Amino acid sequence: MTPAPLGIYVHWPYCARICPYCDFNVVRDRGRVAEQRALRGAILADLTAHAALTGPRPLVSIFLGGGTPSLMDPAWAAEIIETARGLWAPTSDLEVTLEANPTDAETARFAAFAEAGVNRLSLGVQSLDEAELEFLGRNHDAASARHAARRALAAFPRVSLDLIYALPRQGVAAWTDRLRAAIDLGAEHISPYQLTIEAGTAFDRSVRRGTLIAPGPDLAADLYETTQGVLEAAGFEAYEVSNHARGETARSRHNLIYWRGHDYVGVGPGAHGRLTLAAGRFATEAPREIAGYVAAAGEAGTRLERLSAPDIATERLLMGLRTVEGVALDELAALAIPPERLSRLGDLVSVQGSRLRVTRRGRPVLDRIVAQLAGNA
């Protein structure tokens, strides 16, 4: 039997500043050089420990995320990439993604990261409007974003742009302008994310104080439909709820690993993974605190939790229905979904052959669909 393919997620938790909407495991970058050097060594040791756990596997993707991994020394990125390539068997089309922000300091490193082995850049543009960028707490302006996009397209074979919409006082016309401006930058992949207010963030505190009011559900729905229409007209397919690509080759191979329920190694503070081993399928989670992670260097996953058949099926439901390809019904067998539960959803879902999909009409209410199918609504 051919070994199952594998992806790797590397979490680099350092940021130049903490955005007010962010609830990721991140810390300020300043004055942490010795800590970062130790973390680099711990990540390399953790990769080695994971390789002993998984055995030989085809390696299809490496994703350097965070945080802001483009603040990392490019030589360290090269070392992480080469270590992973040596521990597993890289495929000929190995995708190596780096998350970056369009600041001058990061843009200046693009060529060095390309030389280190990065072949796909995920650029956190977020907006091309000055007032919106200020509201989002970003440390770049629109001109820097455009400059970074041009430099990225020159340095990397594949580029994706992240955008945030459904901001306070943002209407359909304004969001249409932002989308068209982003399309004009020329990237093959665009990921528009609706602003969500996460507990514990600065925006969450503003909402509770009454100083921030997000768009209501009707306007949010209009903005979502605008996203689909504008990007579709420009040749982008919504192959996942928040990810649009010009053709299959432009899709994120790493994210497809998550959405298809494949295995991935997670290294770095707080990183999660999913591994299919001889004893079953396991969720892995590394220590969240940097010091704790460094101290545990070499203990793969640090915490392994065996997933039950219903757990695995629920994850497939949650992740698979986000995509246009949906999920195979036999992967959901452990949930024992009654036929009447499906029929109650009407034209929000479709069964084509052996696969269950959410229709275009159902996508805006995907959370409700998943909850109903899982028996939680």
Secondary structure, DSSP 8 states (H G I E B T S, - for coil): -----EEEEEEE-EESS--TT--SS-EE-TT-HHHHHHHHHHHHHHHHHHHHHH-S-EEEEEEEEES-GGGS-HHHHHHHHHHHHHHSEEEEEEEEEEEE---HHHHTTHHHHHHHT--EEEEEEE-S-HHHHHHTT-S--HHHHHHHHHHHHHH-SEEEEEEEE--TT--HHHHHHHHHHHHHTT-SEEEEEE----TTSHHHHHHHHTS-----HHHHHHHHHHHHHHHHHTT-EEEETTEEESSGGGS-HHHHHHHTT-EEEEESTT-EEEEEETTEEEEEE--SSHHHHHHTTTSTTBEEEE--HHHHHHHHHHHHTTBTT-EEGGGGGGG---HHHHHTTGGGEEEETTEEEE-TTTGGGHHHHHHHHTT--
